[in-house]
Amino acid sequence: MKLKALSHYEGDKDTRFGDCTLLSNFTSLVIYDCGHEKHAEYVKALLREKPLVSDIHIVVSHNDSDHTKGVCVLLEWLYSKSKYDVRVYTHQYLKHVDTIGMRIKCL
């Protein structure tokens, strides 16, 4: 398993892009929060480099936008690819519950 924490981009240490932590192996990827659209773009690039990954788990720790903003962007892309088995885990109401539910076909 590999662990990667995402927070800064292009050497910018002053701008807060939110939180996103990735845990992966050859066939699975766990995404703990996806706080910014740049995080979603990074995950997309990672998945393009790892074609064997098909099992995606997205954990949303809480409902602040710096932890959730990239989730819908990422889910839209994952849904469009039709090759990923996606699960979203959260213990609370999400701002974007309708969009997320439609993308993971649970509502």
DABELDA-V81630 format. One record per residue. N is the residue number from 1. PSI is psi in radians with two decimals (999 if undefined). Layout:
# DABELDA-V81630
n	psi
N	PSI
N	PSI
This chain:
# DABELDA-V81630
n	psi
1	2.46
2	2.48
3	2.34
4	2.24
5	2.26
6	2.32
7	-0.61
8	2.64
9	2.51
10	0.66
11	0.04
12	1.85
13	-0.08
14	-0.52
15	2.34
16	2.02
17	0.07
18	-2.92
19	2.53
20	2.13
21	2.34
22	2.39
23	2.12
24	2.75
25	-2.76
26	-0.52
27	-0.14
28	2.63
29	2.20
30	2.21
31	1.94
32	1.79
33	2.67
34	1.34
35	-0.23
36	2.71
37	-0.53
38	-0.56
39	-0.77
40	-0.73
41	-0.68
42	-0.78
43	-0.74
44	-0.80
45	-0.72
46	-0.76
47	-0.55
48	-0.57
49	-0.30
50	1.34
51	-0.27
52	-0.26
53	2.16
54	-0.24
55	1.94
56	2.25
57	2.13
58	2.10
59	2.18
60	1.95
61	-0.71
62	3.04
63	0.40
64	2.50
65	-0.47
66	0.01
67	-0.23
68	-0.25
69	-0.63
70	-0.15
71	-0.85
72	-0.68
73	-0.81
74	-0.77
75	-0.68
76	-0.79
77	-0.79
78	-0.74
79	-0.70
80	-0.42
81	-0.37
82	0.43
83	-0.04
84	2.44
85	1.88
86	2.34
87	2.39
88	2.29
89	2.29
90	2.75
91	0.18
92	2.92
93	2.40
94	2.52
95	-0.63
96	0.61
97	-0.66
98	-0.81
99	-0.81
100	-0.80
101	-0.70
102	-0.65
103	-0.50
104	0.12
105	0.73
106	-0.17
107	999
